[in-house]
């Protein structure tokens, strides 16, 4: 797969991941933490705000992977 195509696909997947992850994290917080104290909300959003980096890290590593050599 060409590097430019891999980067385009990876960028689109990272944007989709961020949007989907934000929606899921906010939905969980709305239903599970509705009556919790402010510091529980703060801790939850700090942890979930950092945790989305793990799947994004694998996508970035795949995007920057070695290019397949061209065959003559």
Secondary structure, DSSP 8 states (H G I E B T S, - for coil): --HHHHHHHHHHHHHHHHHHHHHHHHHHHHHHSTTS-HHHHHHHHHHHHHHTHHHHHHHHHHHTS-------
